[in-house]
């Protein structure tokens, strides 16, 4: 299975998050899956990729070449796909991935998350989406989504657009 990880590339992330990202990468490799990610060598992406590589797993980084001006790119990927734009990157994620894990991140991660659940809502993809809620990172976002539903901005809220996992074991329980 090709598992896409969305997550921050920041170097300022607390160890509680990066340790979990590393363990997630280990588990992805140990289960014979391939990591698809934004190609960053730092933050959630970098630590997950390091866990994959330390366990002889495969990874595919996808990024525009110019993003290296903002963050270092992972040199240990099994394959690296260079694209021209962030939209092309997200399209490649969707095309190549069988499931999506959203880990803690910033604006880019939220952009990727909301795009992939929108595509699922619009029936343009039907792949599993799991929010990895390390240390309750996403709780305020879940509250916001609930409030949007309560105020009538969302409909068919009973749809199962994404799952919430607080542990790596829960992620793999959802993935089967």
Number of C-alpha atoms within 10 A of each C-alpha: 14 19 23 24 28 26 28 25 26 18 13 9 15 10 10 10 19 23 15 20 28 22 16 26 31 22 20 26 21 14 12 15 17 21 27 29 27 28 29 27 24 22 25 29 30 27 24 30 35 25 23 28 19 13 16 14 23 20 29 23 26 24 23 17 13 12 16 14 8 10 16 14 23 20 12 17 23 14 14 19 15 15 16 12 14 16 12 15 20 19 12 16 26 19 10 14 19 19 19 26 21 23 26 25 20 12 10 13 18 18 12 19 21 11 13 24 20 14 15 18 15 10 9 12 15 15 17 19 25 24 21 27 18 19 12 11 16 18 12 10 11 12 11 12 15 15 13 14 14 12 9 10 11 12 10 8 14 6 8 11 17 18 14 17 20 15 15 18 12 15 19 15 10 13 15 6
